[in-house]
Amino acid sequence: MTDPIETQVRGRWITEAVPDRRFPETAMDPVAAMRLIDEELVLDGIPERNLATFVTTWMEPEAQRVISENLHRNFIDHAEYPQTAEIEQRCIRMLADLFNAPGETTGARTQGSSEAIMLGALSLKWKWRERREAAGESTDRPNLVFGGDVHVVWEKFCRYFDVEPRIVPLQPDKYTIGPADVEPHVDENTIGVAAVLGTTFTGHADDITGINDFLVGLRDERGIDVPLHVDGASGGFVWPFLYPHYEWDFRLEQVRSINVSGHKFGLVYPGVGWLIFRERADLADDLVFYENYLGKTDATFTLNFSTGSAMVLAQYYNLIRLGRDGYAFVMRAMQTNARFLADRIHEIGRFEIIGGDDDRLPLVAFNFAENAPYDEFDIAWQVAAERGWMLPAYTMPPNADKVKMLRALVKLNLTHPLVGTLADDIANACETLDKKGGLSESERKRVKTNTGF
């Protein structure tokens, strides 16, 4: 049997640099290669202490087994893996039902909401072009309307696919958008309006009902039919269970498509997302490709081709494992702990909780209630240095970019005892900073370069 020390020495990585530029000339012992990667990843943050990410960091052992046993299965090979393709369609139908689609619909599995948004926005552009061409109008100046509270992928879409972005700026005391904000930006060249269900900044939703009502009136009174896309990346798995009576989905007639991230509150590891259309006619035919691949003709509507099946199967596992009751229990548990955290942070006496008991994602967004000799970025750095918490600090988008914010996402693995510990650690960080002060400007630059804070 090979001695463990000998294995490490043969791997050479104890006393020599690791491969990072040149392709290695020789093979490495598998144990040594595994150990090398393990040692490198020690420098990463601990996922369970990551209060910034919306992405799932824990799944049940049974789900992990489903994933590990299907990592080799290529999702795009429908001819070879027809049941996997059927499971994708089951997920699409279940999500369409969850989002109250009125009848037969369609959709797609994606790598995440970024791909889903790209595809959904492409369909908005193609359908707008169809309407303009049918009316004998020009198609050279498309625009898309959305608020400053969106994910950066919306701006990426506009740049990549030659669409004018009409971005509604936020305000220092207003972090979502509504119909009055949208109205000045919409015209006959608007391919669609995007509204957010659960922003990454404060967890709130845009006034989707109000925006829909405005677009209905625009269609009926002026004949300008502008569809509404709901970016439910974070909220699509939250609102149906915590706020079921709020109409944001296909119950609203101008909502034509919805994206949701399975790897966020869908409770699946990255990466899987979903795009769901109100009805089949909302997907532009020209965007669907039919290809004869490995003996079977398939319709494809994705930006990616080969990709793993494991996360699709993991999503199906969660849907059938939890059902409506199970998802509702999970969402309520996270909401309960988020409210507990908000109360504990409020008790510190230094912070303002943004949004209070508003309908929102299970998170706590907060900032200093009054000026202090240090700021939110100092708190983020201090709790990271003292206890390893990855608590994000950030400035809001324009025109609210003078507002600094802290945000703690409360997921299922942030249990009640850990919430209490986190609150204590934030209070202790304040006490430490009271004594030593915040970071200097040079330290801020160094920290930002090394950590991203």
PyMOL commands that set and color helices and strands:
alter all, ss='L'
color gray80, all
select helices_A, chain A and resi 4-11+30-41+47-49+61-68+82-98+113-134+153-160+179-185+208-222+235-237+239-242+280-282+285-287+310-348+376-387+416-436+441-451
alter helices_A, ss='H'
color red, helices_A
select strands_A, chain A and resi 107-110+143-147+164-168+190-196+228-231+255-261+273-277+289-293+296-300+351-353+363-368+393-395+404-409
alter strands_A, ss='S'
color yellow, strands_A
deselect
rebuild
show_as cartoon
